[in-house]
Amino acid sequence: MIFQHAPVGMCISVNRIIQACNQALASMFGYDCAQLDGKSFEVLYPTQDEFLRTGDRIVPIMNAKGRYSDERIMRRANGELFWCHVSGRALDPQQPLGAGIWTFEDVSEKRPVTAALTPREREIAALLVEGKTSKVIARETDLSPRTVEMHRAKLMKKFSASTSSELVHKLVGVAR
């Protein structure tokens, strides 16, 4: 009963396959619960590549902390992209992507998706919002720091930001 009436989207997953979800999650993404049960988390991502890269990024963090949390751009059933706060915990710390409980919160009112971004730019933007430096982002994404800087420059141009801090403020929806 609590699971079904929680004010945030929730699901139980095994190996990134949704086993059960609540109505808040289904509504947030534009599905019925029955349409998501048994589906891969991949249906919630803008691209398959972003789904795969996020999975690769989650594993070492889950192994170290037993939980994972970030804000990322997700995709609704109608194709609309939106910022989402995602948190999860594995039931067995030895299997980070095995059985787990995940919550999803739509933060698009605070942080609208305002520019057309490539999948890699969305990934870099999400990591910038977390306050990570280009060197840390490069390590986490297996890119060179120069490539990360190139993506940051493209983001600055798309968001008409003249500094990195202005870019982060625009990404989080804070007017300067």
Backbone as JSON, one array per atom type, in Angstrom:
{
  "sequence": "MIFQHAPVGMCISVNRIIQACNQALASMFGYDCAQLDGKSFEVLYPTQDEFLRTGDRIVPIMNAKGRYSDERIMRRANGELFWCHVSGRALDPQQPLGAGIWTFEDVSEKRPVTAALTPREREIAALLVEGKTSKVIARETDLSPRTVEMHRAKLMKKFSASTSSELVHKLVGVAR",
  "N": [[0.82, -1.19, 0.0], [1.9, 1.28, 0.86], [4.02, 1.5, -0.95], [2.59, 1.69, -3.42], [1.29, 4.14, -3.08], [3.2, 6.06, -2.69], [4.73, 9.33, -2.84], [6.67, 9.69, -4.75], [8.12, 8.33, -7.75], [8.56, 4.86, -7.78], [10.3, 1.74, -8.02], [10.86, -1.79, -8.17], [13.58, -3.67, -9.08], [15.37, -6.14, -11.01], [18.46, -6.9, -12.16], [18.33, -4.59, -13.81], [15.81, -4.73, -14.87], [12.48, -3.92, -14.69], [10.53, -5.05, -12.12], [8.29, -4.47, -10.62], [6.32, -1.54, -10.39], [5.29, 1.66, -9.06], [2.3, 3.72, -9.32], [2.99, 6.41, -9.47], [5.52, 6.4, -10.69], [4.94, 5.22, -13.19], [3.12, 7.12, -14.23], [4.74, 9.42, -14.31], [6.5, 8.81, -16.37], [4.74, 8.41, -18.41], [3.39, 6.0, -18.87], [1.39, 3.01, -18.28], [1.36, 1.04, -15.32], [1.4, -1.71, -15.94], [2.55, -1.67, -18.47], [5.2, -1.17, -17.96], [6.12, -3.13, -16.21], [8.31, -5.82, -16.2], [9.86, -4.75, -18.19], [12.96, -3.47, -19.49], [15.04, -1.01, -17.91], [15.97, 0.49, -19.94], [13.93, 1.55, -21.58], [13.34, 3.94, -20.4], [15.32, 5.71, -20.89], [16.96, 8.24, -22.91], [18.57, 7.23, -25.02], [19.92, 4.04, -26.11], [22.66, 3.88, -25.74], [23.1, 5.74, -23.66], [21.78, 4.43, -21.61], [23.42, 2.13, -21.35], [25.95, 3.29, -20.72], [25.34, 4.58, -18.32], [24.75, 2.4, -16.69], [27.31, 1.23, -16.6], [28.64, 3.21, -15.18], [27.32, 3.18, -12.74], [27.9, 0.74, -11.43], [30.63, 0.63, -10.14], [30.26, 2.61, -8.18], [28.04, 1.7, -6.73], [29.21, -0.66, -5.78], [31.11, 0.42, -4.05], [29.63, 2.09, -2.28], [27.12, 0.98, -1.87], [24.8, 2.14, -2.63], [23.2, 4.41, -4.97], [22.96, 7.6, -6.52], [21.81, 10.22, -8.58], [21.29, 13.0, -10.85], [19.73, 13.06, -13.91], [19.04, 13.21, -17.44], [16.05, 11.94, -18.61], [13.63, 9.96, -20.53], [10.3, 10.35, -21.53], [7.37, 8.37, -22.39], [6.24, 9.62, -24.63], [8.42, 10.69, -25.85], [9.4, 13.07, -24.85], [12.01, 14.78, -23.2], [13.34, 14.96, -19.91], [14.58, 16.25, -16.76], [15.59, 14.16, -14.13], [15.72, 13.02, -10.81], [17.4, 10.32, -9.58], [17.57, 7.58, -7.42], [18.98, 4.72, -5.89], [19.23, 1.45, -4.38], [20.93, -1.54, -3.86], [19.67, -4.72, -2.96], [21.31, -6.79, -2.25], [24.49, -6.17, -1.49], [26.62, -7.33, -2.85], [25.77, -7.73, -5.39], [25.43, -5.33, -7.35], [23.74, -4.5, -9.5], [21.76, -6.29, -9.31], [18.88, -7.45, -7.59], [16.99, -4.67, -6.53], [15.88, -1.5, -5.14], [14.46, 1.4, -6.44], [14.11, 4.93, -6.74], [12.45, 7.63, -8.38], [12.37, 10.99, -9.2], [10.74, 13.61, -10.69], [12.32, 16.43, -11.7], [11.96, 18.46, -13.42], [10.55, 20.87, -13.32], [12.12, 22.55, -11.8], [14.38, 22.38, -13.27], [14.36, 22.73, -16.35], [14.65, 21.08, -19.56], [16.29, 22.75, -21.86], [17.78, 23.03, -24.17], [18.74, 21.48, -27.23], [20.45, 18.61, -26.83], [23.21, 16.4, -27.36], [23.53, 12.84, -26.74], [25.99, 12.43, -25.35], [26.55, 15.02, -24.48], [24.42, 15.35, -22.71], [25.15, 13.52, -20.76], [27.6, 14.62, -19.85], [26.63, 17.09, -18.96], [24.98, 16.28, -16.81], [26.93, 15.33, -15.04], [28.44, 17.63, -14.63], [26.58, 19.16, -13.23], [26.59, 17.8, -10.86], [28.83, 18.84, -9.79], [31.31, 17.99, -10.59], [34.69, 17.97, -11.75], [36.39, 18.55, -14.91], [38.5, 16.7, -15.14], [37.72, 14.65, -13.39], [35.29, 13.93, -14.55], [36.26, 13.04, -17.0], [37.69, 10.77, -16.17], [35.56, 9.19, -15.14], [33.98, 8.78, -17.39], [35.61, 7.67, -19.22], [36.87, 9.27, -21.1], [39.07, 11.67, -22.67], [40.45, 14.44, -20.82], [40.53, 16.7, -22.46], [38.58, 16.16, -24.4], [36.31, 16.21, -22.78], [36.4, 18.9, -22.07], [35.89, 20.0, -24.58], [33.22, 19.2, -24.97], [32.09, 20.59, -22.83], [32.54, 23.21, -23.7], [30.86, 23.28, -25.94], [28.41, 22.98, -24.65], [28.38, 25.35, -23.18], [28.14, 27.2, -25.24], [25.63, 26.45, -26.33], [23.97, 27.07, -24.18], [24.38, 29.72, -23.9], [26.34, 30.63, -22.06], [28.9, 32.3, -20.32], [30.79, 31.57, -18.49], [31.98, 28.7, -16.64], [30.66, 28.36, -14.2], [28.35, 29.83, -14.65], [27.22, 28.27, -16.64], [26.63, 25.9, -15.17], [24.74, 26.98, -13.38], [22.72, 27.64, -15.22], [22.13, 25.1, -16.18], [21.01, 23.93, -13.93], [18.81, 25.45, -13.74], [18.79, 27.88, -12.43], [18.38, 31.27, -12.49], [20.6, 33.83, -13.5]],
  "CA": [[0.0, 0.0, 0.0], [2.79, 2.43, 0.92], [4.72, 1.51, -2.24], [1.69, 2.17, -4.47], [0.84, 5.52, -2.85], [4.35, 6.94, -2.42], [4.67, 10.56, -3.65], [7.7, 9.65, -5.79], [8.12, 7.1, -8.53], [9.36, 3.79, -7.19], [10.22, 0.43, -8.65], [11.72, -2.88, -7.75], [14.19, -4.19, -10.31], [16.38, -7.19, -10.95], [19.3, -6.78, -13.36], [17.85, -3.44, -14.57], [14.49, -5.06, -15.42], [11.45, -3.5, -13.73], [9.69, -6.16, -11.66], [7.04, -3.83, -10.19], [6.47, -0.09, -10.22], [4.07, 2.3, -8.54], [1.58, 4.57, -10.27], [3.74, 7.67, -9.63], [6.57, 6.17, -11.69], [4.3, 5.02, -14.5], [2.57, 8.41, -14.69], [5.85, 10.33, -14.6], [7.07, 8.45, -17.66], [3.69, 8.33, -19.42], [3.01, 4.6, -19.11], [0.63, 2.32, -17.25], [2.25, 0.12, -14.6], [1.5, -2.98, -16.68], [3.43, -1.49, -19.62], [6.59, -1.14, -17.51], [6.49, -4.37, -15.54], [9.02, -6.76, -17.08], [10.65, -4.02, -19.19], [14.27, -2.97, -19.12], [15.15, 0.43, -17.65], [16.35, 1.14, -21.19], [12.8, 2.31, -22.15], [13.25, 5.22, -19.71], [16.49, 6.5, -21.27], [16.89, 8.83, -24.25], [19.19, 6.34, -26.0], [20.48, 2.8, -25.58], [24.01, 4.19, -25.32], [23.04, 6.37, -22.34], [21.41, 3.34, -20.69], [24.6, 1.3, -21.14], [26.99, 4.06, -20.03], [24.91, 4.8, -16.94], [24.96, 1.12, -16.0], [28.75, 1.08, -16.36], [29.03, 4.19, -14.16], [26.67, 2.84, -11.47], [28.47, -0.45, -10.78], [31.69, 0.88, -9.15], [29.73, 3.42, -7.08], [27.24, 0.78, -5.92], [30.14, -1.56, -5.1], [31.78, 1.15, -2.97], [28.72, 2.72, -1.32], [25.89, 0.21, -1.67], [23.67, 2.92, -3.13], [23.56, 5.3, -6.07], [22.04, 8.72, -6.69], [22.25, 11.27, -9.49], [20.26, 13.64, -11.64], [20.03, 12.8, -15.31], [17.94, 13.42, -18.38], [15.34, 10.7, -18.94], [12.69, 10.12, -21.65], [8.93, 9.89, -21.32], [6.85, 7.53, -23.48], [5.99, 10.45, -25.8], [9.7, 11.18, -26.38], [9.84, 14.28, -24.15], [13.14, 14.62, -22.3], [13.19, 15.72, -18.67], [15.55, 15.98, -15.7], [15.04, 13.24, -13.13], [16.6, 12.6, -9.71], [17.29, 8.86, -9.45], [18.3, 6.99, -6.29], [18.74, 3.29, -5.78], [20.0, 0.64, -3.44], [20.89, -2.98, -4.11], [19.29, -5.5, -1.78], [22.52, -7.55, -1.93], [25.62, -5.32, -1.9], [27.53, -8.08, -3.73], [25.18, -7.7, -6.74], [24.96, -3.95, -7.45], [22.63, -4.33, -10.44], [20.8, -7.36, -9.06], [17.62, -6.96, -7.0], [17.15, -3.37, -5.9], [14.75, -0.57, -5.07], [14.85, 2.66, -7.08], [13.14, 6.02, -6.72], [12.59, 8.6, -9.47], [11.64, 12.22, -8.94], [10.76, 14.55, -11.81], [12.78, 17.75, -11.25], [11.94, 19.31, -14.62], [10.05, 22.23, -13.03], [13.27, 23.31, -11.32], [15.46, 22.26, -14.23], [13.83, 22.33, -17.66], [15.58, 20.77, -20.64], [16.05, 23.91, -22.71], [18.57, 23.02, -25.4], [18.88, 20.15, -27.84], [21.76, 18.1, -26.47], [23.56, 15.05, -27.79], [23.61, 11.96, -25.58], [27.22, 12.66, -24.58], [26.39, 16.31, -23.8], [23.52, 15.13, -21.56], [25.94, 12.84, -19.73], [28.54, 15.6, -19.3], [25.83, 18.08, -18.22], [24.57, 15.68, -15.53], [28.11, 15.25, -14.17], [28.77, 19.01, -14.25], [25.61, 19.57, -12.22], [27.04, 17.18, -9.61], [29.99, 19.58, -9.32], [32.53, 17.28, -10.93], [35.63, 18.67, -12.63], [36.64, 17.89, -16.2], [39.37, 15.54, -14.93], [36.91, 13.6, -12.77], [34.34, 13.49, -15.58], [37.04, 12.27, -17.97], [37.95, 9.46, -15.57], [34.32, 8.44, -15.01], [33.38, 8.5, -18.7], [36.65, 7.09, -20.06], [37.21, 10.23, -22.14], [40.22, 12.5, -22.3], [40.02, 15.74, -20.28], [40.35, 17.62, -23.58], [37.27, 15.86, -24.99], [35.31, 16.73, -21.84], [36.42, 20.37, -22.23], [35.22, 20.3, -25.85], [31.78, 19.09, -24.72], [31.72, 21.7, -21.95], [32.49, 24.41, -24.54], [29.63, 23.2, -26.74], [27.3, 23.25, -23.73], [28.4, 26.79, -22.87], [27.6, 27.89, -26.41], [24.2, 26.16, -26.44], [23.25, 27.71, -23.09], [24.82, 31.11, -23.86], [27.02, 30.85, -20.78], [30.26, 32.79, -20.55], [31.68, 30.91, -17.54], [31.55, 27.36, -16.24], [29.67, 28.45, -13.13], [27.1, 30.28, -15.27], [26.67, 27.09, -17.3], [26.02, 25.04, -14.15], [23.51, 27.66, -12.94], [21.69, 27.48, -16.26], [21.74, 23.7, -16.23], [20.12, 23.63, -12.81], [17.62, 26.28, -13.86], [18.88, 29.06, -11.58], [18.64, 32.46, -13.31], [21.67, 34.7, -12.99]],
  "C": [[0.88, 1.27, 0.0], [3.52, 2.6, -0.41], [3.83, 2.13, -3.32], [1.31, 3.63, -4.3], [1.96, 6.49, -2.51], [4.29, 8.16, -3.33], [5.75, 10.65, -4.72], [7.59, 8.34, -6.54], [9.04, 6.08, -7.89], [9.23, 2.53, -8.01], [11.18, -0.54, -7.99], [12.27, -3.45, -9.05], [15.12, -5.35, -9.99], [17.14, -7.11, -12.26], [18.77, -5.74, -14.35], [16.57, -3.74, -15.34], [13.47, -4.71, -14.34], [10.57, -4.69, -13.4], [8.32, -5.65, -11.23], [7.31, -2.35, -10.04], [5.18, 0.47, -9.65], [3.49, 3.23, -9.6], [2.33, 5.88, -10.51], [4.83, 7.52, -10.69], [5.96, 6.04, -13.08], [3.78, 6.34, -15.06], [3.68, 9.38, -15.09], [6.41, 10.08, -16.0], [6.02, 8.28, -18.76], [3.26, 6.92, -19.79], [1.96, 4.18, -18.08], [1.62, 1.38, -16.57], [2.47, -1.17, -15.39], [2.43, -2.87, -17.88], [4.9, -1.5, -19.22], [7.04, -2.43, -16.84], [7.11, -5.35, -16.54], [9.87, -6.08, -18.14], [12.0, -3.6, -18.61], [14.18, -1.48, -18.82], [15.46, 1.19, -18.94], [15.21, 1.97, -21.77], [12.68, 3.7, -21.53], [14.38, 6.18, -20.09], [16.32, 7.09, -22.66], [17.47, 7.93, -25.34], [19.71, 5.08, -25.31], [21.89, 3.05, -25.05], [24.03, 4.81, -23.93], [22.67, 5.34, -21.27], [22.64, 2.51, -20.35], [25.68, 2.04, -20.36], [26.62, 4.31, -18.57], [25.1, 3.53, -16.12], [26.42, 0.91, -15.65], [29.22, 2.02, -15.24], [28.49, 3.81, -12.78], [27.42, 1.74, -10.72], [29.57, -0.12, -9.78], [31.19, 1.7, -7.95], [28.88, 2.56, -6.15], [28.15, -0.18, -5.15], [30.79, -0.87, -3.89], [30.82, 1.62, -1.88], [27.46, 1.91, -1.01], [24.64, 0.92, -2.14], [24.16, 3.84, -4.24], [22.52, 6.41, -6.16], [22.65, 9.7, -7.68], [21.03, 11.96, -10.08], [20.68, 13.49, -13.08], [18.81, 13.11, -16.16], [17.37, 12.05, -18.76], [14.33, 11.01, -20.05], [11.32, 9.54, -21.29], [8.49, 9.06, -22.54], [6.63, 8.33, -24.76], [7.26, 11.05, -26.4], [10.22, 12.42, -25.69], [10.98, 13.94, -23.19], [12.92, 15.48, -21.06], [14.26, 15.32, -17.67], [14.88, 15.17, -14.61], [16.11, 12.95, -12.08], [16.34, 11.12, -9.48], [18.15, 8.4, -8.29], [17.98, 5.51, -6.23], [19.66, 2.62, -4.8], [19.83, -0.82, -3.82], [20.48, -3.69, -2.83], [20.46, -6.36, -1.31], [23.71, -6.72, -2.41], [26.61, -6.01, -2.84], [27.03, -8.11, -5.18], [24.58, -6.32, -6.99], [23.81, -3.72, -8.43], [21.62, -5.46, -10.33], [19.5, -6.77, -8.52], [17.87, -5.64, -6.28], [15.86, -2.57, -5.89], [15.24, 0.78, -5.57], [13.72, 3.68, -6.94], [13.49, 7.0, -7.83], [11.75, 9.81, -9.12], [11.83, 13.17, -10.12], [11.17, 15.92, -11.26], [12.76, 18.75, -12.4], [11.38, 20.7, -14.36], [11.19, 23.12, -12.56], [14.36, 23.37, -12.37], [14.9, 21.81, -15.57], [14.95, 21.99, -18.65], [15.33, 21.83, -21.71], [16.83, 23.91, -24.02], [18.64, 21.58, -25.92], [20.3, 19.67, -27.59], [21.96, 16.71, -27.05], [23.57, 14.15, -26.54], [24.85, 12.21, -24.72], [27.13, 13.99, -23.84], [25.46, 16.18, -22.59], [24.29, 14.47, -20.41], [26.9, 13.82, -19.05], [27.78, 16.63, -18.47], [25.42, 17.53, -16.86], [25.74, 15.62, -14.56], [28.57, 16.64, -13.74], [27.86, 19.5, -13.14], [25.98, 18.97, -10.85], [28.28, 17.86, -9.05], [31.32, 18.93, -9.66], [33.38, 18.1, -11.91], [35.8, 17.9, -13.93], [37.5, 16.65, -16.02], [38.58, 14.37, -14.34], [35.92, 13.04, -13.79], [35.07, 12.62, -16.6], [37.31, 10.86, -17.44], [36.68, 8.59, -15.54], [33.71, 8.02, -16.35], [34.37, 7.86, -19.67], [36.92, 7.95, -21.3], [38.48, 10.97, -21.73], [39.68, 13.8, -21.71], [39.76, 16.76, -21.39], [38.99, 17.4, -24.24], [36.16, 16.38, -24.1], [35.24, 18.25, -21.97], [35.73, 20.79, -23.53], [33.7, 20.25, -25.67], [31.29, 20.23, -23.83], [31.6, 23.0, -22.76], [31.23, 24.43, -25.4], [28.41, 23.5, -25.87], [27.23, 24.74, -23.4], [27.82, 27.58, -24.03], [26.09, 27.69, -26.51], [23.38, 26.88, -25.37], [23.62, 29.19, -22.94], [25.44, 31.48, -22.52], [28.44, 31.3, -21.05], [31.27, 32.19, -19.57], [31.12, 29.53, -17.2], [30.49, 27.43, -15.14], [28.33, 28.94, -13.67], [26.43, 29.11, -15.99], [25.97, 26.19, -16.29], [24.73, 25.67, -13.64], [22.39, 27.52, -13.96], [21.22, 26.04, -16.36], [20.79, 23.33, -15.09], [18.9, 24.53, -12.79], [17.63, 27.51, -12.98], [19.22, 30.25, -12.48], [19.74, 33.28, -12.66], [21.43, 36.1, -13.45]]
}
